[in-house]
Amino acid sequence: MLTGCSAPSIQNYADQTPSVDVRDFFEGEITAWGVVQNRSGEVINRFRADMHGSWDGDSGVLDEEFFYSNGDTQTRQWQFVKQGENYYTGTASDVIGEATIDQAGNAINLNYTLRVPVGDRTYDLNFDDWMWLVEDETIINRATMKKFGFRVGELIVVIQKQ
């Protein structure tokens, strides 16, 4: 009964294909489309993101520009460093501390705390991003957002190399 409450392990996907590599997929031009859902599942915003990634050995930069259906825009620049065989860390100006990125088989798991502006306030939300390469140029991403351990929303995103 307790296993129903445990989080999936990245190793559950080690034998899944097609195999994904963070450096290969997030290199060059990338476009993403997604929805933001509140905790009850209602879509509260939609977006498109234009991204450009570049790598120099084990260090990478991913520039993101978001265009939301409510008219808001947002930019973020990630700095990634490969730390081990299938493990990376990342930083960005609106990320609190350091993000961790694990990959295995067709899956990537990205965990971080993001400072999110909402009106005149900001909230530090914990993100648990799961990405699965479904074919060579397309990733499906599901991110759960939590505050104080409680689920407050979710993102569903399709990411495609251009």
Secondary structure as the mmCIF struct_conf table of DSSP 4:
data_model
#
loop_
_struct_conf.conf_type_id
_struct_conf.id
_struct_conf.beg_label_comp_id
_struct_conf.beg_label_asym_id
_struct_conf.beg_label_seq_id
_struct_conf.end_label_comp_id
_struct_conf.end_label_asym_id
_struct_conf.end_label_seq_id
HELX_RH_3T_P HELX_RH_3T_P1 LEU A 2 CYS A 5
BEND BEND1 SER A 6 SER A 6
HELX_LH_PP_P HELX_LH_PP_P1 ALA A 7 SER A 9
HELX_RH_3T_P HELX_RH_3T_P2 ILE A 10 TYR A 13
TURN_TY1_P TURN_TY1_P1 ALA A 14 ASP A 15
BEND BEND2 THR A 17 PRO A 18
HELX_RH_AL_P HELX_RH_AL_P1 VAL A 22 PHE A 25
TURN_TY1_P TURN_TY1_P2 PHE A 26 PHE A 26
BEND BEND3 GLU A 27 GLU A 27
STRN STRN1 GLY A 28 ASN A 38
TURN_TY1_P TURN_TY1_P3 ARG A 39 SER A 40
BEND BEND4 GLY A 41 GLY A 41
STRN STRN2 VAL A 43 ASP A 56
TURN_TY1_P TURN_TY1_P4 GLY A 57 ASP A 58
STRN STRN3 SER A 59 TYR A 68
TURN_TY1_P TURN_TY1_P5 SER A 69 ASN A 70
BEND BEND5 GLY A 71 GLY A 71
STRN STRN4 THR A 73 GLY A 84
TURN_TY1_P TURN_TY1_P6 GLU A 85 ASN A 86
STRN STRN5 TYR A 87 THR A 91
TURN_TY1_P TURN_TY1_P7 SER A 93 ASP A 94
STRN STRN6 VAL A 95 ALA A 104
TURN_TY1_P TURN_TY1_P8 GLY A 105 ASN A 106
STRN STRN7 ALA A 107 VAL A 118
TURN_TY1_P TURN_TY1_P9 GLY A 119 ASP A 120
STRN STRN8 ARG A 121 GLU A 135
TURN_TY1_P TURN_TY1_P10 ASP A 136 GLU A 137
STRN STRN9 THR A 138 LYS A 147
TURN_TY1_P TURN_TY1_P11 PHE A 148 GLY A 149
STRN STRN10 PHE A 150 LYS A 161
#
